Structure formats: structure tokens, C-alpha cells
């Protein structure tokens, strides 16, 4: 699994109301649906799932640009592009900032 960390300017975890990860080439939602307990943990830690190994076959020996979009109080407060890929078994982050700071 690949997670990204979202912090505020003081270093605290940012609790998003919701987020989605979409393919950059066609805008389709990857449909990540973590369990409710996982979502609560993400909000507490500020570490959100970007992509998991269920996409390893789809990404094997290729690269895909995805966009992470995070929402709070009905507004998008974070939007970041990532390039991901996979080897024979696991997804990997090729490029993109795994630690984001939200100011304001």
C-alpha cells in the first residue's frame, strides 16, 4: 500500500471529510473504499491510502498518473498528482510528494 501524509502548518494531522483518487488520463475514480475504522484512523493520523496492491496487476510493468483530491467542509483543500506503478506483486510510488502541508 502507498499512503500519503497530510499535515497542517503546525505539523498536526489533517482530518479530511472525504477524499478520492482519480486516474489523470480519464478522470475515473479508482473507487478506493476503506472500511469505516480505517477511515477514522486516517483522519486521526493524517495518513491516507493513495493506492493498494489490488491495483498491482493493472499497473504491472507500467506507470499511471493519479490525482489525490481531499475535501473538508465541502471544499477541495488538497489536490496532488502522483505517478504509480507496480512490480510483479506490489504497487510503488514513482513520483509525487508523500508528505503534504496544508496552510491556512
SULVENSUL-V877145 format. One record per residue. SS is DSSP state (H for helix, E for strand, L for the rest). NEAR is the number of other C-alpha atoms within 8 Angstrom. D_FIRST is the distance of its C-alpha to the first C-alpha in Angstrom with 2 decimals. Layout:
{{SS;NEAR;D_FIRST} {SS;NEAR;D_FIRST}}
This chain:
{{L;10;0.00} {E;10;3.77} {E;10;6.51} {E;12;10.15} {E;11;13.14} {E;13;16.30} {E;14;19.51} {E;11;23.18} {L;9;25.87} {L;5;26.57} {L;7;23.04} {L;8;22.40} {E;13;19.40} {L;12;19.88} {L;9;19.78} {L;9;19.30} {L;8;21.19} {E;7;18.79} {E;9;16.41} {E;11;15.44} {E;13;13.66} {E;11;16.24} {E;13;16.96} {L;10;19.36} {L;5;21.69} {L;5;22.67} {L;7;21.38} {L;7;19.87} {E;8;17.38} {L;8;14.11} {L;6;14.88} {L;7;11.78} {L;4;13.58} {L;6;12.09} {L;6;14.83} {H;6;17.47} {H;6;16.80} {H;8;13.17} {H;9;14.74} {H;8;17.41} {H;8;15.18} {H;12;13.48} {H;13;17.10} {H;9;18.28} {H;8;15.83} {L;13;15.38} {E;11;11.58} {E;10;10.23} {E;10;7.17} {E;10;7.64} {E;10;5.93} {L;11;4.14} {H;9;5.91} {H;5;8.99} {H;9;9.71} {H;15;9.90} {H;9;13.58} {H;5;14.44} {H;14;13.19} {E;11;14.47} {L;8;16.87} {L;7;16.84} {E;9;15.69} {E;10;15.28} {E;11;16.02} {E;12;14.52} {E;12;15.97} {E;14;14.61} {E;12;17.65} {E;13;18.24} {E;13;21.45} {E;11;23.78} {L;5;27.29} {L;5;27.23} {E;6;26.53} {E;9;23.69} {E;9;23.19} {E;9;20.28} {E;9;19.52} {E;8;17.55} {E;9;16.76} {E;13;13.83} {E;12;13.97} {E;14;11.01} {E;15;11.58} {E;15;10.77} {L;11;12.77} {L;8;14.08} {L;9;11.06} {L;10;7.70} {E;16;6.68} {E;10;7.87} {E;10;9.47} {E;8;13.16} {E;7;14.88} {L;9;14.96} {L;7;15.38} {L;7;12.41} {E;8;15.19} {E;9;17.63} {E;9;21.00} {E;11;22.86} {L;5;26.60} {L;3;29.33}}
